[in-house]
Amino acid sequence: MLIYNTFSNSKEVFVPINGRNVLMYVCGPTVYDLSHLGHARMGLVFDVIVRYLSYLGYKVNYTRNITDIDGKIVHKAMDLNLTSEQVARFYANAFAKEMLALNTVSPTFEPKATDYLPQMIDFIQSLIDKGYAYVSSTGDVYFNCKQFKEYGKLAKKNLNELLSGARSDQVRSQDELSKYKLSPIDFALWKVCDIHETVWPSPWGMGRPGWNIECSTMIKHVLGETIDIHGGGEDLIFPHHENEIAQSQCLHDKPLANFWVHNNFVNVKSQKMSKSLGNFTTIGDLLANYSSDTIRLFVLQNNYRHPVDFSPEGLKSARLGVGRLIQSLSSLENNIDWPDFLTSHAQQPVYPSLLPDKAKIINFINGFSFNNNDHESFVNEFEEAMNNDFNTAIAISKLFSLSDKIQAESDLKNKQSLAILLKTYAFILGFKLTDQTPKIQANVAHDLVNLVIELRNFSRTSKDFKQSDYIRAKLLELGIEVMDSSKDKTSWKLK
């Protein structure tokens, strides 16, 4: 299997550090507001990666953090006259509910930054002891980027060019800069803050950790010093992930991650969807109007490394596509003994350890008869697409080709077998493909049958016996037996 590695800018053969075990960390949300479609794309992309790795038989430790320490959270709390903890908890819970509504796999671990403050302080102190960090006159602690000669290697930025082109992020003259930072590109590991803000004690003063140190610390203590896959949005490559590499590699003298995987943006009129630009659509608003399958198809029909252009027209098209796939399954009988992995996910969260592998899926599929090895050719083409850097765009096109084949199939048994294949492999991409069309209630169905009987009686009184017999025959096909006891009196029962 090939995965595109941002670090090398190329596709590389994926070989985990420890056999069939995969350590994967994805940067989760900073919980100061409701999440939007851009965050949903991150969740959906890495959801599919976890699902497919599990299908291939890997045991995935999927960790996605919650950033609940941040200046934006503090300011939001002040605006609402709440505590930072209250704000973070509210939006973290909202994000969790939305991810569940989108049918994403729940992380194996979901650490919060506030749970790892002592470890962060130890991490920072160790960097100071090794000479990679320093305490400024204000008590702030900074990472000394000049000490890490490889700084910029992930984003392909030259350290000397960064130094020459950098500007201080503080409104101070260059002469005063040395009082606070040795270099304008040095980044904060600990920020001394106003006592009225949300702060924690440290050897350097009351304050809070920098954003970058949070992820490095959680990776170290949850997964280890080197992991297989580190993921997130493309906007995190620099400086966040670059800074994570610098901190962790300097402390441990080894790579932080072997594969760096980044999804591209959701754009609105050629601009990145973001809270700062105010051009975002929340996940909640989308779910109020579209099914989780529709949102998933809209996102996954594009390669994860390419931008997605948001538009109502695109979502409507995705809705039609989902309807087309569901229609292919409409001939399935209700008494099929579906396996747990296709039914239990609808009622409860699914964790990576509960996902089925290929052996379990193939064993289920082999219980049904197929014509001309249709299932083998489909599975091979599906895997070929997904093994090529999780190419969901092509994998989904294979689902639609299978859907067309189902519609064209005349033999009911073959039709049902192919439909089972479709639903099973759609599951690997996270689709439910459940018909959410409102069903006719029993009393309404009863009244409809009586209405048809009335129309038939009208045909009889009009001596249109051809029409009358046609209606009777069609009702019988539906399992409804019509009984004429006299010229103008008719009853019916279920056959």
C-alpha positions, 0 to 999 in steps of 0.5 A: 500500500502506498501513502503520500508522505508530506515529508518526502513529497512522494508516495511511499510503501507503508510499513508500520514500526511494529508489525500489524500495529499502527500508531496514528495521531490526528490533530483535533479541533480547538474547541472555542466554537462550532465546527464547520465542513472543513473540520468535517473533512478532516474527520471523514478523511481520517475515518476512512483511513482508519476503516481501510487500515482495519480492513487490511488487518492492521490494529489501529491505535487512532488518537485524536486530541482536543485542544482545550487550552488556547487564547481563543477559548479564553476570550470566548469565555470572557465574552460569554462570562463563562469559564474556559472549562465550560466553553471547551466542554460545550464545544468538545461535546458538540464536536463529538456528537457531530462526528457520531452523526457523521458516522465516523469511527470514534478515536481509540484515545481522545486526550485533552490538553488540560490532562497533560499539563505536568507532562508538558512542563517536564517536556519543556524543562527537558528542552531547556536542560538540553539547550534547545529552549530558554526562559526570557526575561518575562518568564516566557519560555521559547524554543531556540530554532537556530539550535535545530539545524533541520528546522523547516524540513517538513514545509521545505523552508530554509532556516536561513531564509526564515531568519532573514525574512522573519518579523517579530510577532510582537509590537517591539523594535528589533533592539528590544527583541533580544529582551524577549526572544533570541530570534523572531522565529522562535516559538513559545513553549510556555506563555506567562499570562495575566492572572485574571485569565485561565492560568496554571502554575509552572516553574516560570510563572503562572501561564499556559502552554504553547499550542505546539508543545501540547501535541508533542507531549500527548503523542509522547505519553499516549503513543510513544516517541515515534509514531507511524502516521501523523495527520491533520489539515494542510494548514497545520504543516507550517508552523504547527507540525514543523514545530512539533518535529523540532521539539520532539526530535530535539528531545528524543533524537529520533523522528516524531512520525514516519508518515505525515498525511494532510488533507486539503481545504474546503474552499468557498469561492476560491477561499479556504472555509474558515471561522476567521473569514466568516465563510463557513457552514457548520456541521450542524447546519449541514446535518439539518438538511443533508444525510451523513451519507450525502456529506460523506459522498460530497467530501470523499468523491474528491482526492483528499489532497485536493481542495473541495469547492463547497456549493449547494449544487454540489451537495444536491448532486451528492444527495442524488448520488446517494439515492442512486446507491440506495435504490440499488439495494431496494430489492434486498429482502428484509430477512437477510441475516446481516452481520453485526458490523453492518447493523450495530454501527447505527446504534452506537459508536464504533471504535477501531478495534470493532471494525471488521477485517477483510477475512471477516468481510470476505467470509460473509460475502462468500455465503452468497452466489455470484455470477462470473466472479463479479465479487473478485474483480470488484474487490480487486479494483476497489483495493487497487484504488484504496491501496494507491494513497486512499483514492476514495474518488476511484473507489466510489466510482467502483461503487457506482459501477456496481450500482449500475450492474445491479440495476441491469441484472435481471436475475433476482438472486444475482441482483441481491448478491451484488447488492450485498457486495455494494453495501458491504464495501460502501461500509468500508468507506463509512456509508450507511446506505439506509433508506431514510425515506418516510414510510407509509403508516399502517392506517394510511396503507389501509386507506390507500387499499380501500381507495383502490378498491373504490376505483375498482368498484367504479370500473365494475359499475361502469362495466369496464371489466378489463380495468377491474380485472387488472386492478384485482390482479395487481393487488393480488401480486402485492399480496392483497386478495380481493373478494366480491360478495355482491355487485356493489360490495367488496372486501379484501384481506392479506393473502 
